[in-house]
Amino acid sequence: MVALGAGQTARGDGPLPLKQGTYVTEGVLPCARAGNAHRIYYEDLEEGFGLSWPHSACTITQVRNKGNVYYVTQQGIFKGVKVVTSHLTISVKSETSFSILYDSLEPKKKERAYCWCQD
């Protein structure tokens, strides 16, 4: 588990104030029909909480925030082999909605908004 720093709050047990579960790209409905390219998971894995995509398992190693903007460092295994470290900047809109403003693994990608999906 990642220790929360000064000024941080979390809902549930995780380091981010988000509901656990599946999130899909905003505007992709119904959730059950969203393809892998539109899915991201916020879940408690054996190693700790992480934001993972299909074919990856990531664990958050560090979190700091300034208001509703969170700077997240996480390590993950991609397709079962490659260990990667990524740095994300996330804007949390509510416990069921957030945007990835920046991803160090995809620095040229534009902001992506996600909403919680009840499968």
C-alpha positions in Angstrom: 0.0 0.0 0.0 1.2 3.5 -0.8 1.3 5.9 2.1 -0.6 9.1 1.5 1.3 12.3 1.8 0.2 15.6 3.3 -2.9 17.0 1.7 -4.0 13.7 0.2 -7.3 12.1 0.6 -8.6 8.7 -0.5 -11.9 7.0 -0.8 -11.9 3.3 0.2 -8.5 1.8 0.7 -6.7 3.1 -2.3 -4.2 5.9 -2.8 -6.5 7.6 -5.4 -10.0 8.9 -4.5 -11.6 6.6 -7.1 -14.0 3.8 -6.9 -12.4 0.4 -7.6 -13.4 -1.3 -10.9 -13.5 -0.9 -14.6 -13.4 2.5 -16.4 -14.0 3.1 -20.0 -13.3 6.0 -22.3 -16.0 8.6 -21.7 -18.8 8.4 -24.3 -18.3 4.7 -24.9 -21.5 3.0 -24.0 -22.7 0.5 -23.2 -19.7 -0.6 -21.1 -20.0 -4.3 -21.9 -19.3 -3.5 -25.6 -16.2 -1.3 -25.0 -13.1 -2.9 -26.5 -9.8 -3.3 -24.8 -8.5 0.0 -26.3 -11.2 1.8 -24.2 -10.7 0.0 -20.9 -8.6 0.8 -17.8 -8.8 -0.8 -14.4 -8.3 0.7 -10.9 -8.0 -2.3 -8.6 -6.2 -3.7 -5.6 -3.8 -6.4 -6.8 -1.7 -8.6 -4.6 1.2 -6.0 -4.7 -1.1 -3.0 -4.1 -3.4 -0.7 -6.0 -2.8 0.1 -9.6 -4.2 1.6 -12.8 -3.9 -1.2 -15.4 -4.8 -1.6 -19.0 -5.7 -4.9 -20.6 -2.5 -7.1 -21.0 -0.8 -5.3 -18.1 -0.7 -5.4 -14.3 0.5 -2.2 -12.6 1.2 -1.2 -9.0 1.2 2.4 -7.8 4.5 3.2 -6.1 4.2 6.9 -5.4 1.4 9.4 -5.3 1.3 13.2 -4.6 -1.4 15.6 -5.4 -2.2 19.3 -5.7 -5.9 19.6 -5.3 -7.7 17.2 -7.6 -4.6 16.6 -9.8 -2.6 13.5 -8.9 1.0 12.7 -9.9 1.3 8.9 -10.0 4.3 6.7 -10.5 3.7 3.1 -11.0 5.5 0.0 -12.1 3.9 -2.7 -14.3 4.3 -5.8 -16.2 3.3 -5.5 -19.8 2.1 -8.6 -21.6 3.6 -10.8 -18.9 7.3 -9.9 -19.7 8.4 -6.3 -19.7 8.6 -4.3 -16.5 8.0 -0.7 -17.1 7.8 2.5 -14.9 5.2 5.1 -15.9 4.5 8.6 -14.7 0.8 9.7 -15.0 -0.8 13.0 -14.3 -4.5 12.4 -13.5 -7.3 14.9 -12.9 -9.9 13.3 -10.6 -13.4 14.8 -11.3 -15.3 12.5 -9.0 -15.0 9.1 -7.4 -16.2 7.6 -10.7 -14.6 9.9 -13.3 -11.1 11.0 -14.1 -8.8 12.1 -17.0 -5.3 11.1 -17.8 -3.6 14.4 -18.7 -0.2 13.0 -19.3 1.4 9.5 -19.6 5.2 9.2 -19.8 4.8 6.0 -22.0 2.6 7.9 -24.5 3.7 11.6 -24.1 2.1 12.8 -27.4 -1.3 11.3 -26.6 -4.0 13.9 -25.8 -6.1 14.0 -22.6 -8.3 11.0 -22.2 -11.4 11.0 -20.0 -12.7 7.9 -18.3 -15.9 7.0 -16.4 -16.6 4.1 -14.1 -18.4 1.2 -15.6 -20.7 -1.2 -13.8 -20.1 -4.5 -15.5 
